[in-house]
Amino acid sequence: MSCSPWLRWLSFVCYCCTFWLQSPSTASSLAFISSHSNLHRKRSASSLRQEPHQQEENIQVFDAPKECPYSMRFSPQRINLTRPKKLPRNNILGLPSFFPGRRSRFEQAISCERLEWCEETDGLALLARLFHTAATAAENNLVMAFPDASSYSLLHNAVEILGPYAPQWDLQIIWGPLPHMKFTKTLNSDSANNNQHDRAWVDSETHQRRTQAWVQRLLVTHGICPYTRTDTKSGQGISGVPVAPIAYSATPATSLLEIVSVALTTIQHDMLDVGPEQTSSILLAAPEFDSRLEEWSGPFFSILQACIVAVSLTDTIGVVCFHPEYKVSDGQTWPGFGHMHSVPKLQQLTDIESWDEAAAGGAWQRRTPHATLNVLWAPQLALAEKQRKTTSLYRENIRKLVHGIGVENLQIDLERERRLFEIVE
């Protein structure tokens, strides 16, 4: 008894599907897809979720060491910028936006332990306040109201950026009767405190002076940065760029959420509010992160960059990572935003064959007395890139640091700066 043609065809298709599903490569691919989907679903429940990263550059690596300094995986911030940008204009309980009684009527309409009435409507100021509230609030139920919020996307993006790193909070955006964000403590709030005391806080001025001493030694005296010729101003030698003061600052912040808030506030006040004629760059020291390189170089800069993307400032400012234990990526993992080129990329740019020489030379350009955020004007970075000879600059800097000064002397100088103005009892 013969089968009809369509039944024979169906049997053939089933056989092919069974063979494909049983193949090792297919099983591996399906396992990866499944694990990636699970990761995406669980992402908001963990402050440091592990997931694979893209490579920094498409460079073949042959003799890389087995261990990479950036072996830890963290949740990179991928925010959705395609949502409608404008909120529907809501009248609070029938009252127009300019009515003076809006706040009291809103308080009557909701129930919470504390209400924050946020006059900040957009930009870094709003994000800074949001991170500060998440880091410091002690209440179990609080509300942040945004009476004049105009950006639908920004509030959604703020929750996406903050959520994975604030497991102590259940965050909810509610649009009526007025745009507001509700913070509710979760069951694991007691174990979510990530404050860590790394070093004894001295005072802001001391930490700023240590950073300034590093600028004078490495950037000015040794000439590592051709556009910084004094320890107070930078921008020299770039055609079309005003020479302006360097804004030094320091913070005792210990938690990841709080340092993000401080960084955003500093960028707003010291750069965006005053312009490039008043500030050439920012150097913000955070001594409490001096022994927390992975947290500083990974999650912190990923969150910071996501905030900059969310408020459309990527063409205005750029962030650069410095740390007393700074290391250069091996090219197999992606440490995040604001980092030195990987070792293979440095070798490619400079024709330096020695892996150790390229790694050390790249790292010592980024080792400061304390964990430090450097903020620069993006248009000035673009101009400097056009006017300088990048390849020769990297080559000269690496050879000057490794062979001219020597790694041992660089370490001695750095340790001396870390102890400058230390109070001895």
Disulfide bonds with the S-S distance in Angstrom:
none
